[in-house]
């Protein structure tokens, strides 16, 4: 029996997104890798405009680095396996960075599947956190 959306954790939500709308996953992974690279190579630019009291910039940079390393390690396999994608990018604190990247991706990228944005907004609504 399927759980209600409210009861799903980030790993389950990411797996559901992957299973329902896989067409934009490879572009999302590339986007996330690029954003993580920018964060870890230029933390001072981020530090100047940082306004998130929940995390400090150093923690955000560590999350970006961990996500970048995960994408480097698993490569294209992340876009082939929903389980690998969700377990490696959306578990624990890494989900903070990965969800942020999802929200940025749907806002600024041209999507293959227009419903991907709606699904991200439904599954990863900021008010849930």
C-alpha positions as CSV (number, residue, x, y, z in Angstrom):
1,X,0.0,0.0,0.0
2,X,1.3,3.4,-0.9
3,X,2.0,6.0,1.8
4,X,0.6,9.5,1.7
5,X,2.9,12.1,0.3
6,X,3.2,13.8,3.7
7,X,4.6,10.5,5.1
8,X,7.2,10.0,2.4
9,X,10.9,10.8,3.1
10,X,13.2,12.6,0.7
11,X,14.6,9.3,-0.6
12,X,11.1,8.0,-1.4
13,X,10.0,11.2,-3.0
14,X,13.1,11.3,-5.2
15,X,12.6,7.7,-6.2
16,X,9.0,8.4,-7.1
17,X,10.0,11.5,-9.2
18,X,12.6,9.3,-11.0
19,X,10.1,6.5,-11.7
20,X,7.3,8.8,-12.9
21,X,9.3,11.4,-14.9
22,X,12.8,10.1,-15.8
23,X,13.4,12.2,-19.0
24,X,14.8,15.2,-17.1
25,X,16.9,13.3,-14.6
26,X,20.2,13.3,-16.7
27,X,20.0,17.1,-17.2
28,X,19.2,17.6,-13.5
29,X,22.3,15.6,-12.5
30,X,24.4,17.7,-14.9
31,X,22.9,20.9,-13.5
32,X,23.5,19.7,-9.9
33,X,27.1,18.8,-10.7
34,X,27.7,22.2,-12.2
35,X,26.1,24.0,-9.3
36,X,28.1,22.0,-6.8
37,X,31.3,22.8,-8.6
38,X,30.5,26.5,-8.5
39,X,29.7,26.4,-4.8
40,X,32.9,24.5,-3.8
41,X,35.2,26.5,-6.0
42,X,33.9,30.0,-5.0
43,X,32.6,29.9,-1.4
44,X,33.5,33.5,-0.9
45,X,31.0,34.7,-3.4
46,X,28.4,32.7,-1.6
47,X,29.5,34.0,1.8
48,X,28.8,37.6,0.8
49,X,25.1,37.0,0.1
50,X,24.4,34.1,2.5
51,X,21.1,34.4,4.4
52,X,20.3,31.0,5.7
53,X,20.5,30.8,9.4
54,X,19.9,27.0,9.5
55,X,23.3,26.3,7.8
56,X,26.5,28.1,7.6
57,X,28.4,28.5,4.3
58,X,31.0,26.0,5.3
59,X,28.4,23.3,5.8
60,X,26.8,24.2,2.5
61,X,30.2,23.9,0.7
62,X,30.7,20.4,2.4
63,X,27.3,19.3,1.1
64,X,28.1,20.6,-2.4
65,X,31.4,18.7,-2.3
66,X,29.8,15.5,-1.1
67,X,27.1,15.7,-3.9
68,X,29.8,16.5,-6.5
69,X,31.8,13.5,-5.4
70,X,28.8,11.3,-5.5
71,X,28.0,12.3,-9.1
72,X,31.7,11.9,-10.0
73,X,31.7,8.4,-8.5
74,X,28.5,7.0,-9.9
75,X,28.3,9.0,-13.1
76,X,25.7,8.0,-15.7
77,X,24.5,5.1,-13.4
78,X,22.6,7.8,-11.3
79,X,20.4,8.5,-14.3
80,X,19.8,4.7,-15.0
81,X,18.8,3.6,-11.5
82,X,16.1,5.2,-9.5
83,X,17.3,3.5,-6.3
84,X,20.9,4.7,-6.8
85,X,19.7,8.2,-7.7
86,X,17.5,8.5,-4.7
87,X,19.7,6.7,-2.1
88,X,22.9,8.6,-3.0
89,X,21.6,12.1,-3.6
90,X,18.6,12.4,-1.3
91,X,19.5,10.7,1.9
92,X,20.3,12.6,5.1
93,X,21.8,16.1,4.9
94,X,22.7,15.7,1.2
95,X,19.0,16.1,0.5
96,X,19.3,19.7,1.5
97,X,21.6,20.5,-1.4
98,X,19.9,18.1,-3.8
99,X,16.4,19.5,-3.2
100,X,17.8,23.0,-3.6
101,X,19.3,22.0,-6.9
102,X,16.0,20.4,-8.0
103,X,14.1,23.6,-7.2
104,X,16.7,25.7,-9.1
105,X,16.7,23.3,-12.0
106,X,13.0,23.4,-12.6
107,X,13.0,27.2,-12.3
108,X,15.9,27.9,-14.7
109,X,16.1,25.0,-17.1
110,X,14.3,24.0,-20.2
111,X,12.5,20.8,-19.3
112,X,11.8,17.8,-21.6
113,X,8.7,17.0,-19.5
114,X,6.7,20.0,-18.3
115,X,5.1,17.9,-15.5
116,X,8.6,17.5,-13.9
117,X,8.3,21.0,-12.5
118,X,4.9,20.3,-11.1
119,X,6.1,17.1,-9.5
120,X,9.1,18.8,-7.9
121,X,6.8,21.5,-6.5
122,X,4.4,18.8,-5.2
123,X,7.0,16.4,-3.8
124,X,9.5,18.9,-2.5
125,X,7.5,21.9,-1.4
126,X,9.7,24.1,0.8
127,X,7.0,24.5,3.4
128,X,7.4,20.8,4.3
129,X,10.8,21.5,5.7
